[in-house]
């Protein structure tokens, strides 16, 4: 029986239908439906949250408003912005310059350019750093004009939607018009018209090729490339713009190479700058206006309205003649509550409280005595107020008046130059500089014999801040004008005072200044602490002190350094200080104590029940080493000798 050969099985047999196939197909279809629903919901959410309707309206100019503690506007700094420009009215190379450097495929994409993004990524990878971005001009318009600067996925999605919306509703020329009219060009200048006037004193319709290239280069990093502050960087960037224009074909290579780079031609200022001394000082602390932030910002400051009015009134009521004056008032933690930088801001915006560096005279002596207290001196240490000689130099007292053996407290109250120099030479000049640095003095200090008498220039603001450290026993106190201090200010990392008696002793001698020393004119009906300062030939007069919860510094002098004959720190500055404090603290000046008729012929103005302190073991009189150069002397006349309080004054 012949057996039939069985046919070999097919090489590719048809697979039997899987029982799970219909289920998988249903899952794919369901997934696609869910994806489409989510996508639709996302588009609806973006359409609702993105400012599409506003994207076709004129853009609001950016501005910043500084507010006082009470919420009252102090100053408003708005953007420099002018009328819009139209590309059709400009020389052709103006728009071409921006397109070449920012978006060379501007006329060939729908607002989002994948090729541009890819090209930028490749170039950045080749350079190993981020050199250029892939945003189109339309994306930049959407980002800077209608959205916050937050870097989130939602914001990016909104940017894309607004970009497509703008491309759908506006022509390319209209988009370019809006971009050029609202781009930021540095120096708080927005828009091509304002930038042309600001940097070149010309209309945008008359810009040269070099000027157009410079402005096109600035928009990439306006704060860094503004030609008023970085002309070299702006010119280098404009050279790159010219090369890009040649690559695209808008100009020839020869034109790019032969074009002379533009230079700034500012128009003369037509008006006095607006603002206040405090606003000028505090505005940089706000971080200014970010490069891509439009609209109004309000910034809370530490300025207190009533305090500022009291300060202005105290300066204006003073008999200054033709002199200038400045006042700074701060709380114990460095919050500046009042600032007057001169007699009239409209006449001179120069801030003498923060910008001027003047010799403080004897107002520098607290740093000498802080170093002395650290070295073991006390307010009751005996000192010898006598003429001294350092080489060819004799640091004389005012009026050549000397008191011989006395307590250190009295020498400080009388502002003895002889004792201050002796003390400095005993404890070491480097230790005096260290004490000043600890309290926040940052100005250069020379370690020469005249250091003790305040011959190195400082600002009123930094000296007042240093006195705040004396008042609180914490250092350094950093003056600040915003309500949210950064780390390093008191309460945010200030170094606590080392355990010891240095600062109570310093407050002790500063109390003596206002009780029976050169600062009696500043004395209040509450414990008052301070120090006078007067430089040679009466060129600068100071009073800096504290009472209650306020630390206040006052300076009087001439901008051209001319002398003010007879003006001492214990005179006009002390009276201005007291006038301000009386209003600020709501108190009265100190009244002279009632004196029996039998005592009225006495020269002492101290209370009759004040007794001298118990004696201390005698301390050696400081030696006087070395040679020195001439230094100015304290100009405040010393008062008559008076008894010394038996105990330290209330803190």
GUMI-66353 format. One record per residue (C-alpha): residue in three letters; x, y, z; residue number from 0. Coordinates in steps of 0.001 Angstrom, whole numbers. Example, Ala and Ser with C-alpha at 12.3 -4.5 7.8 and 13.67 -1.06 7.14 Angstrom:
REC residuo      c1      c2      c3 num
REC     ala   12300   -4500    7800   0
REC     ser   13670   -1060    7140   1
This chain:
REC residuo      c1      c2      c3 num
REC     unk       0       0       0   0
REC     unk    1496    3264   -1146   1
REC     unk    1654    5887    1484   2
REC     unk     927    9413     356   3
REC     unk    3630   11794    1226   4
REC     unk    2457   14478    3524   5
REC     unk    2966   17958    2178   6
REC     unk    5414   19988    4204   7
REC     unk    3828   22651    6437   8
REC     unk    3774   26150    4976   9
REC     unk    6750   28203    5868  10
REC     unk    4589   31087    7157  11
REC     unk    1361   29743    8442  12
REC     unk   -1409   32204    9155  13
REC     unk   -1688   32859   12834  14
REC     unk   -4924   32066   14475  15
REC     unk   -6842   35154   15553  16
REC     unk   -6061   36076   19156  17
REC     unk   -8975   36350   21478  18
REC     unk   -7374   39573   22915  19
REC     unk   -7141   41466   19581  20
REC     unk  -10546   43235   19816  21
REC     unk   -9760   44293   23402  22
REC     unk   -6432   45875   22383  23
REC     unk   -8038   47767   19531  24
REC     unk  -10649   49152   21876  25
REC     unk   -7917   50275   24321  26
REC     unk   -6010   52110   21574  27
REC     unk   -9152   53875   20425  28
REC     unk  -10056   54774   24014  29
REC     unk   -6537   56120   24627  30
REC     unk   -6719   58287   21528  31
REC     unk  -10051   59692   22641  32
REC     unk   -8693   60489   26121  33
REC     unk   -5640   62159   24592  34
REC     unk   -7803   64294   22322  35
REC     unk  -10040   65289   25244  36
REC     unk   -7026   66236   27386  37
REC     unk   -5502   68160   24488  38
REC     unk   -8752   70000   23893  39
REC     unk   -9061   70798   27608  40
REC     unk   -5465   72069   27628  41
REC     unk   -6144   74308   24658  42
REC     unk   -9287   75650   26334  43
REC     unk   -7343   76292   29576  44
REC     unk   -4595   78099   27700  45
REC     unk   -7145   80139   25784  46
REC     unk   -8823   81178   29052  47
REC     unk   -5634   81942   31035  48
REC     unk   -3507   83405   28232  49
REC     unk   -4218   87111   27624  50
REC     unk   -5233   86612   24010  51
REC     unk   -7590   89567   23873  52
REC     unk   -4979   91828   25439  53
REC     unk   -2311   90640   23026  54
REC     unk   -3788   92787   20274  55
REC     unk   -4047   95912   22461  56
REC     unk   -1369   98550   23127  57
REC     unk    1199   97474   25702  58
REC     unk    1325   99251   29082  59
REC     unk    4579  101033   29855  60
REC     unk    6558   99500   32747  61
REC     unk    7090  101508   35926  62
REC     unk    8094  101150   39536  63
REC     unk    6502  102972   42475  64
REC     unk    8226  103274   45846  65
REC     unk    5894  103347   48838  66
REC     unk    6436  104553   52385  67
REC     unk    5656  102380   55392  68
REC     unk    2160  103886   55395  69
REC     unk    1659  103006   51715  70
REC     unk    2057  106580   50499  71
REC     unk    3878  106900   47151  72
REC     unk    7368  108333   47546  73
REC     unk    8509  108372   43943  74
REC     unk    7477  106786   40694  75
REC     unk   10024  105827   38104  76
REC     unk    8302  105130   34809  77
REC     unk    9840  103790   31651  78
REC     unk   11062  106099   28903  79
REC     unk    8669  105213   26109  80
REC     unk    7486  107209   23109  81
REC     unk    5260  106856   20058  82
REC     unk    5240  103632   18085  83
REC     unk    7265  103193   14917  84
REC     unk    6191  101745   11576  85
REC     unk    8630   99657    9601  86
REC     unk    7417  101159    6357  87
REC     unk    8609  104600    7510  88
REC     unk   12088  103419    8544  89
REC     unk   15170  102891    6395  90
REC     unk   15085   99273    5152  91
REC     unk   18244   98308    7050  92
REC     unk   16651   99085   10436  93
REC     unk   14179   96228   10392  94
REC     unk   16683   94042    8548  95
REC     unk   19229   94487   11355  96
REC     unk   16806   93132   13956  97
REC     unk   15670   90266   11730  98
REC     unk   19261   89255   10938  99
REC     unk   20392   88943   14544 100
REC     unk   17158   87844   16225 101
REC     unk   15102   85861   13692 102
REC     unk   16493   85480   10164 103
REC     unk   13580   83189    9096 104
REC     unk   10997   85713   10336 105
REC     unk    9133   85859    7023 106
REC     unk    9174   82061    6530 107
REC     unk    7696   80579    9739 108
REC     unk    4356   80688   11526 109
REC     unk    5709   82180   14737 110
REC     unk    7501   79072   15997 111
REC     unk   10596   78015   14052 112
REC     unk   11739   74401   14646 113
REC     unk   14687   74918   12300 114
REC     unk   15814   77943   14278 115
REC     unk   15585   76013   17546 116
REC     unk   17604   73136   16082 117
REC     unk   20230   75498   14677 118
REC     unk   20613   77254   18029 119
REC     unk   20926   73919   19877 120
REC     unk   23638   72689   17517 121
REC     unk   25592   75925   17804 122
REC     unk   25330   75925   21590 123
REC     unk   26482   72288   21739 124
REC     unk   29412   73090   19484 125
REC     unk   30452   76017   21667 126
REC     unk   29858   74131   24920 127
REC     unk   27681   76914   26334 128
REC     unk   24421   78725   25660 129
REC     unk   25300   81341   23056 130
REC     unk   21969   81930   21357 131
REC     unk   18315   81039   21746 132
REC     unk   15755   79807   19261 133
REC     unk   12911   82196   20055 134
REC     unk   11382   84042   17134 135
REC     unk   10529   87738   17168 136
REC     unk    6873   86826   17621 137
REC     unk    7693   84636   20623 138
REC     unk    9762   87437   22152 139
REC     unk    6865   89848   21652 140
REC     unk    4487   87389   23335 141
REC     unk    6882   86759   26228 142
REC     unk    7898   90315   27049 143
REC     unk    4602   92005   26387 144
REC     unk    1880   89791   27792 145
REC     unk    3343   87285   30228 146
REC     unk    5213   87195   33500 147
REC     unk    8919   86258   33496 148
REC     unk    8245   82942   35283 149
REC     unk   10028   79967   33689 150
REC     unk    7310   77317   33901 151
REC     unk    5826   74800   31482 152
REC     unk    2455   76531   31680 153
REC     unk    3998   79881   30787 154
REC     unk    5814   78334   27819 155
REC     unk    2554   76822   26605 156
REC     unk     817   80185   26944 157
REC     unk    3664   81798   25035 158
REC     unk    3231   79351   22171 159
REC     unk    -516   79929   22039 160
REC     unk    -152   83743   22054 161
REC     unk    2512   83454   19366 162
REC     unk     189   81525   17049 163
REC     unk   -2631   83937   17877 164
REC     unk    -513   86958   16924 165
REC     unk     594   85296   13687 166
REC     unk   -3036   84552   12814 167
REC     unk   -4375   88048   13442 168
REC     unk   -1452   90325   12529 169
REC     unk     665   90641    9418 170
REC     unk    4421   90181    9631 171
REC     unk    4906   93932    9235 172
REC     unk    2469   94648   12084 173
REC     unk    4261   92152   14327 174
REC     unk    7592   93810   13537 175
REC     unk    6050   97241   14215 176
REC     unk    4921   96123   17665 177
REC     unk    8203   94400   18449 178
REC     unk   10318   97443   17577 179
REC     unk    7930   99783   19413 180
REC     unk    8078   97854   22696 181
REC     unk   11469   96121   22921 182
REC     unk   13651   97012   25931 183
REC     unk   16904   98811   25069 184
REC     unk   18431   99296   28548 185
REC     unk   18571  102453   30713 186
REC     unk   14821  101981   31345 187
REC     unk   14175  102856   27676 188
REC     unk   11434  100986   25808 189
REC     unk   10765  101217   22090 190
REC     unk   12911  102120   19088 191
REC     unk   11829  105763   19004 192
REC     unk   12781  106389   22630 193
REC     unk   16043  104456   22162 194
REC     unk   17028  106503   19091 195
REC     unk   16431  109723   21011 196
REC     unk   18113  108450   24189 197
REC     unk   21313  107070   22679 198
REC     unk   21756  109056   19459 199
REC     unk   19587  112179   19772 200
REC     unk   17886  111408   16463 201
REC     unk   14571  110147   15141 202
REC     unk   14339  106442   14240 203
REC     unk   13554  107451   10651 204
REC     unk   17062  108961   10432 205
REC     unk   19104  106181   12043 206
REC     unk   22304  105247   10241 207
REC     unk   23252  101656    9472 208
REC     unk   25765  101629   12341 209
REC     unk   23212  103013   14798 210
REC     unk   20577  100506   13704 211
REC     unk   23073   97655   14130 212
REC     unk   23953   98839   17649 213
REC     unk   20313   99050   18754 214
REC     unk   19578   95635   17239 215
REC     unk   22468   94174   19212 216
REC     unk   21395   95732   22519 217
REC     unk   18046   93923   22817 218
REC     unk   19760   90573   23438 219
REC     unk   21054   91738   26852 220
REC     unk   19956   95351   27372 221
REC     unk   21140   95761   30965 222
REC     unk   24623   94511   30082 223
REC     unk   24983   96003   26598 224
REC     unk   23468   99475   27046 225
REC     unk   26042  101669   25244 226
REC     unk   25945  104361   27929 227
REC     unk   27525  101916   30356 228
REC     unk   29272   99409   28076 229
REC     unk   30121  101074   24783 230
REC     unk   32822   98531   23969 231
REC     unk   30442   95604   24443 232
REC     unk   27698   97325   22432 233
REC     unk   30097   98017   19566 234
REC     unk   31339   94420   19513 235
REC     unk   27752   93205   19358 236
REC     unk   26888   95668   16573 237
REC     unk   29845   94362   14538 238
REC     unk   28300   90889   14845 239
REC     unk   24944   92269   13652 240
REC     unk   26602   93720   10555 241
REC     unk   28223   90363    9775 242
REC     unk   24872   88600   10131 243
REC     unk   23233   91126    7799 244
REC     unk   25914   90331    5215 245
REC     unk   25366   86582    5635 246
REC     unk   21639   86946    5044 247
REC     unk   22263   89194    2048 248
REC     unk   20800   92473    3251 249
REC     unk   24144   94240    2822 250
REC     unk   27417   93329    1157 251
REC     unk   30464   92049    3009 252
REC     unk   32286   95225    2064 253
REC     unk   29533   97387    3585 254
REC     unk   29721   95353    6797 255
REC     unk   33484   95785    7021 256
REC     unk   33570   99467    6042 257
REC     unk   30782  100665    8345 258
REC     unk   32193  102723   11226 259
REC     unk   30750  101661   14558 260
REC     unk   28312  104047   16188 261
REC     unk   29026  106125   19290 262
REC     unk   26588  107508   21842 263
REC     unk   25372  111067   21270 264
REC     unk   23190  111988   24227 265
REC     unk   20921  115014   24156 266
REC     unk   21523  117600   26908 267
REC     unk   19311  117109   29937 268
REC     unk   16314  119387   29656 269
REC     unk   14996  118946   33192 270
REC     unk   16254  118306   36693 271
REC     unk   15908  114551   37452 272
REC     unk   12716  113734   39334 273
REC     unk   12679  111789   42603 274
REC     unk   13977  112184   46140 275
REC     unk   17276  111576   47891 276
REC     unk   15855  108461   49536 277
REC     unk   14385  107169   46261 278
REC     unk   17701  107606   44457 279
REC     unk   19448  105621   47200 280
REC     unk   16920  102816   47601 281
REC     unk   16027  102202   43941 282
REC     unk   19133  100049   43200 283
REC     unk   18158   97849   46164 284
REC     unk   14931   96896   44380 285
REC     unk   16872   95171   41596 286
REC     unk   15461   97831   39238 287
REC     unk   13107   96626   36493 288
REC     unk   14014   93259   35004 289
REC     unk   14764   93109   31312 290
REC     unk   11571   91230   30445 291
REC     unk    9108   92683   32944 292
REC     unk    6359   95057   31832 293
REC     unk    3656   96776   33815 294
REC     unk    3648   98544   37159 295
REC     unk    5547   97369   40244 296
REC     unk    5035   98680   43764 297
REC     unk    7861   98325   46274 298
REC     unk    7423   98858   50005 299
REC     unk   10249  100800   51662 300
REC     unk   11209  101618   55254 301
REC     unk   10670  105380   54918 302
REC     unk    8169  106765   57444 303
REC     unk    6179  109741   56217 304
REC     unk    6111  111731   59447 305
REC     unk    9816  111137   60108 306
REC     unk   10726  112377   56644 307
REC     unk    8627  115511   57107 308
REC     unk   10247  116196   60489 309
REC     unk   13700  115798   58930 310
REC     unk   12939  118180   56072 311
REC     unk   11486  120719   58481 312
REC     unk   14501  120554   60807 313
REC     unk   16874  121238   57898 314
REC     unk   14785  124041   56399 315
REC     unk   14358  125851   59710 316
REC     unk   18082  125797   60451 317
REC     unk   20045  128974   59828 318
REC     unk   22345  127454   57212 319
REC     unk   23180  130581   55235 320
REC     unk   24677  129282   52005 321
REC     unk   25814  125970   53489 322
REC     unk   24484  122485   52814 323
REC     unk   23192  119956   55335 324
REC     unk   22271  116271   55425 325
REC     unk   20354  114093   57885 326
REC     unk   19886  110332   58205 327
REC     unk   17538  108726   60728 328
REC     unk   17265  104980   61254 329
REC     unk   15802  102498   63687 330
REC     unk   18107  100379   65801 331
REC     unk   18036   97553   63230 332
REC     unk   19195   99797   60361 333
REC     unk   15811  100591   58799 334
REC     unk   16212  104081   57347 335
REC     unk   13086  106068   58218 336
REC     unk   14183  109513   57014 337
REC     unk   16868  110857   54698 338
REC     unk   17691  114378   53581 339
REC     unk   20685  114629   51255 340
REC     unk   20749  118417   50830 341
REC     unk   18804  121622   51170 342
REC     unk   16889  121309   47890 343
REC     unk   16707  118234   45660 344
REC     unk   15410  120279   42733 345
REC     unk   18596  122362   42831 346
REC     unk   21035  119506   43467 347
REC     unk   20303  115762   43356 348
REC     unk   23733  114977   44846 349
REC     unk   23052  112981   48010 350
REC     unk   25373  114269   50739 351
REC     unk   24111  111602   53125 352
REC     unk   25243  108662   50982 353
REC     unk   27565  109913   48238 354
REC     unk   29746  112496   49989 355
REC     unk   32886  111358   51822 356
REC     unk   33818  113985   54411 357
REC     unk   36182  114028   57381 358
REC     unk   34189  113234   60543 359
REC     unk   36608  114950   62935 360
REC     unk   36019  113972   66547 361
REC     unk   32886  112030   65594 362
REC     unk   35407  109264   64779 363
REC     unk   36667  109112   68386 364
REC     unk   34166  106446   69582 365
REC     unk   36192  103896   67594 366
REC     unk   39381  104983   69395 367
REC     unk   37746  104509   72772 368
REC     unk   36103  101217   71811 369
REC     unk   39600   99934   71059 370
REC     unk   40738  101360   74412 371
REC     unk   37937   99643   76353 372
REC     unk   38823   96383   74664 373
REC     unk   42398   96932   75845 374
REC     unk   41365   97364   79485 375
REC     unk   40565  101065   79836 376
REC     unk   37335  102185   81559 377
REC     unk   35453  105492   81689 378
REC     unk   37038  106083   85116 379
REC     unk   40603  105485   83946 380
REC     unk   42772  108528   84847 381
REC     unk   44330  110221   81819 382
REC     unk   46584  113220   81407 383
REC     unk   45237  116002   79202 384
REC     unk   48470  117877   78508 385
REC     unk   50290  119155   75394 386
REC     unk   52158  116370   73615 387
REC     unk   54605  116243   70759 388
REC     unk   55032  113513   68157 389
REC     unk   58132  114437   66253 390
REC     unk   57444  117882   64812 391
REC     unk   53707  117703   65359 392
REC     unk   51650  118812   68369 393
REC     unk   47976  117725   68258 394
REC     unk   46597  120680   70172 395
REC     unk   43214  120957   71889 396
REC     unk   40748  123624   70897 397
REC     unk   41890  126971   72242 398
REC     unk   45008  125297   73626 399
REC     unk   42937  124441   76699 400
REC     unk   44133  121479   78789 401
REC     unk   42799  120001   82018 402
REC     unk   45700  117932   83249 403
REC     unk   44844  114790   85189 404
REC     unk   41195  113823   84725 405
REC     unk   38972  110852   84056 406
REC     unk   38748  109377   80573 407
REC     unk   35017  110125   80638 408
REC     unk   35700  113850   80975 409
REC     unk   38364  113805   78274 410
REC     unk   35900  112183   75860 411
REC     unk   33088  114593   76813 412
REC     unk   35394  117579   76278 413
REC     unk   36681  116044   73019 414
REC     unk   40322  116259   74055 415
REC     unk   42551  115735   71031 416
REC     unk   45611  115165   73213 417
REC     unk   44019  112284   75136 418
REC     unk   42507  110752   71969 419
REC     unk   45916  110636   70240 420
REC     unk   47641  109345   73389 421
REC     unk   45029  106620   73733 422
REC     unk   45312  105624   70088 423
REC     unk   49097  105341   70293 424
REC     unk   48773  103246   73447 425
REC     unk   46262  100702   72074 426
REC     unk   47578  100673   68498 427
REC     unk   46223  102221   65306 428
REC     unk   45446   98828   63810 429
REC     unk   43137   98084   66727 430
REC     unk   41370  101413   66184 431
REC     unk   40834  100515   62519 432
REC     unk   39621   97072   63561 433
REC     unk   37038   98667   65889 434
REC     unk   35809  100892   63055 435
REC     unk   35601   97950   60668 436
REC     unk   33705   95867   63241 437
REC     unk   31072   98572   63425 438
REC     unk   30693   98723   59649 439
REC     unk   32983  101524   58471 440
REC     unk   34004  100493   54953 441
REC     unk   35720  103659   53693 442
REC     unk   39535  103530   53368 443
REC     unk   41329  104283   56656 444
REC     unk   45001  105224   56805 445
REC     unk   46917  103996   59848 446
REC     unk   48657  107293   60569 447
REC     unk   48656  109380   63786 448
REC     unk   45838  111612   62515 449
REC     unk   43488  108603   62418 450
REC     unk   42191  109352   65928 451
REC     unk   41053  112827   64896 452
REC     unk   38890  111678   61977 453
REC     unk   40932  112747   58960 454
REC     unk   39697  109894   56723 455
REC     unk   36540  110595   54755 456
REC     unk   33361  108634   55549 457
REC     unk   29727  108987   54555 458
REC     unk   27056  110164   56955 459
REC     unk   25094  106959   56312 460
REC     unk   27917  104577   57266 461
REC     unk   28861  106611   60353 462
REC     unk   25237  106658   61532 463
REC     unk   25015  102891   60955 464
REC     unk   28136  102419   63080 465
REC     unk   26554  104410   65916 466
REC     unk   23517  102108   65651 467
REC     unk   25888   99251   66478 468
REC     unk   26994  101149   69592 469
REC     unk   23373  101725   70592 470
REC     unk   22378   98052   70245 471
REC     unk   25584   96235   71181 472
REC     unk   25362   94274   67921 473
REC     unk   27444   94782   64840 474
REC     unk   27547   95469   62031 475
REC     unk   24220   97206   61476 476
REC     unk   23591   97617   57743 477
REC     unk   21428  100528   56680 478
REC     unk   18623   99381   54392 479
REC     unk   15611  100930   52767 480
REC     unk   13435   97910   51955 481
REC     unk   11082   96135   54307 482
REC     unk   12567   92690   53621 483
REC     unk   16278   92815   54503 484
REC     unk   18708   90324   53078 485
REC     unk   20918   88098   55286 486
REC     unk   23527   90066   57162 487
REC     unk   21291   92770   58613 488
REC     unk   20301   92711   62259 489
REC     unk   18070   89725   62849 490
REC     unk   19344   88125   59661 491
REC     unk   22867   87118   60580 492
REC     unk   24345   90146   62370 493
REC     unk   27212   89124   64614 494
REC     unk   26264   89330   68319 495
REC     unk   28426   91417   70609 496
REC     unk   31088   89502   72496 497
REC     unk   30402   89201   76208 498
REC     unk   31978   92167   77972 499
REC     unk   31477   95751   79058 500
REC     unk   32832   97555   76028 501
REC     unk   29607   98957   74598 502
REC     unk   27986   99946   77920 503
REC     unk   31187  101840   78700 504
REC     unk   31091  103506   75287 505
REC     unk   27491  104557   75867 506
REC     unk   28580  105872   79279 507
REC     unk   31080  108343   77804 508
REC     unk   28703  109297   74976 509
REC     unk   26075  110108   77578 510
REC     unk   28582  112425   79241 511
REC     unk   28963  114323   75939 512
REC     unk   25328  115452   76027 513
REC     unk   25253  116024   79788 514
REC     unk   28298  118201   80355 515
REC     unk   30372  117993   77184 516
REC     unk   30498  119423   73691 517
REC     unk   27053  118045   72779 518
REC     unk   24945  119703   75462 519
REC     unk   22891  121512   72809 520
REC     unk   21492  118124   71714 521
REC     unk   20378  117002   75170 522
REC     unk   16778  115773   75473 523
REC     unk   14501  115044   78412 524
REC     unk   15285  111333   77982 525
REC     unk   18727  109665   78077 526
REC     unk   20670  111083   75129 527
REC     unk   23929  109759   73691 528
REC     unk   26109  111235   70960 529
REC     unk   29331  112770   69761 530
REC     unk   30245  116019   68074 531
REC     unk   32718  116359   65247 532
REC     unk   34386  119423   63743 533
REC     unk   37264  119455   61278 534
REC     unk   40026  122005   60900 535
REC     unk   39060  125489   59700 536
REC     unk   35419  124612   60396 537
REC     unk   34970  122808   57060 538
REC     unk   32709  120022   58400 539
REC     unk   30457  119924   61429 540
REC     unk   28774  116729   62665 541
REC     unk   26531  115452   65395 542
REC     unk   25633  111772   65508 543
REC     unk   23728  110224   68382 544
REC     unk   20819  108135   69570 545
REC     unk   17878  108311   71943 546
REC     unk   14800  106148   72274 547
REC     unk   14697  103820   69273 548
REC     unk   16239  106268   66799 549
REC     unk   19827  106760   65643 550
REC     unk   20348  110039   63794 551
REC     unk   23303  111697   62083 552
REC     unk   23574  115314   60942 553
REC     unk   26275  116931   58793 554
REC     unk   26703  120609   57879 555
REC     unk   29276  121990   55434 556
REC     unk   29949  123442   51984 557
REC     unk   30174  121360   48822 558
REC     unk   33305  123246   47745 559
REC     unk   34949  122634   51153 560
REC     unk   34966  126322   52104 561
REC     unk   35175  126936   55870 562
REC     unk   32133  127844   57957 563
REC     unk   33718  130107   60588 564
REC     unk   32453  129364   64072 565
REC     unk   30286  126379   63054 566
REC     unk   31029  123413   65304 567
REC     unk   29432  120008   65752 568
REC     unk   28087  121079   69122 569
REC     unk   26345  124074   67565 570
REC     unk   24189  124005   64437 571
REC     unk   24273  120208   63804 572
REC     unk   23393  119465   67430 573
REC     unk   20469  121894   67287 574
REC     unk   19196  120360   64024 575
REC     unk   19516  116901   65625 576
REC     unk   17559  117972   68689 577
REC     unk   14841  119708   66638 578
REC     unk   14275  116509   64665 579
REC     unk   14311  114252   67741 580
REC     unk   11863  116441   69646 581
REC     unk    9314  115975   66847 582
REC     unk   10186  112354   66067 583
REC     unk   10025  111127   69665 584
REC     unk    7283  113497   70778 585
REC     unk    9304  114846   73686 586
REC     unk   10721  118128   74921 587
REC     unk   14305  119328   75034 588
REC     unk   15961  118842   78395 589
REC     unk   15161  121567   80921 590
REC     unk   17862  123021   83086 591
REC     unk   17405  121752   86659 592
REC     unk   16063  124108   89265 593
REC     unk   18990  125677   91115 594
REC     unk   18701  127366   94535 595
REC     unk   19333  131114   94509 596
REC     unk   22446  130577   96530 597
REC     unk   23869  128467   93745 598
REC     unk   22989  130580   90731 599
REC     unk   26461  132050   90398 600
REC     unk   27991  128622   89822 601
REC     unk   29056  127680   86327 602
REC     unk   28085  124049   86654 603
REC     unk   24921  123033   84859 604
REC     unk   24777  119521   86337 605
REC     unk   22105  118475   88834 606
REC     unk   23102  119318   92408 607
REC     unk   22652  115739   93631 608
REC     unk   25133  114201   91148 609
REC     unk   28215  112857   92900 610
REC     unk   31625  111830   91653 611
REC     unk   32279  108122   91084 612
REC     unk   34284  106053   93518 613
REC     unk   38010  106134   92738 614
REC     unk   39637  103355   90736 615
REC     unk   43195  102075   90969 616
REC     unk   45327  104531   88987 617
REC     unk   46189  103507   85438 618
REC     unk   49467  104480   83781 619
REC     unk   49322  107520   81534 620
REC     unk   49753  106382   77911 621
REC     unk   53168  106864   76398 622
REC     unk   53466  108915   73217 623
REC     unk   55654  107257   70561 624
REC     unk   56746  108047   67041 625
REC     unk   56675  110891   64557 626
REC     unk   53537  112163   62905 627
REC     unk   52169  114604   60392 628
REC     unk   49939  117607   61241 629
REC     unk   46264  116853   61826 630
REC     unk   43148  119025   62265 631
REC     unk   41876  119766   65746 632
REC     unk   38468  119625   67353 633
REC     unk   36752  122970   67021 634
REC     unk   34055  122680   69726 635
REC     unk   34878  124815   72731 636
REC     unk   35160  122708   75909 637
REC     unk   32728  123457   78719 638
REC     unk   33557  124088   82327 639
REC     unk   34377  121107   84501 640
REC     unk   31367  119398   86073 641
REC     unk   30842  116397   88351 642
REC     unk   30580  112932   86779 643
REC     unk   27527  110657   87283 644
REC     unk   28162  107993   89899 645
REC     unk   26608  105258   87790 646
REC     unk   26183  104540   84122 647
REC     unk   23168  106268   82546 648
REC     unk   20016  104277   81747 649
REC     unk   20341  102162   78604 650
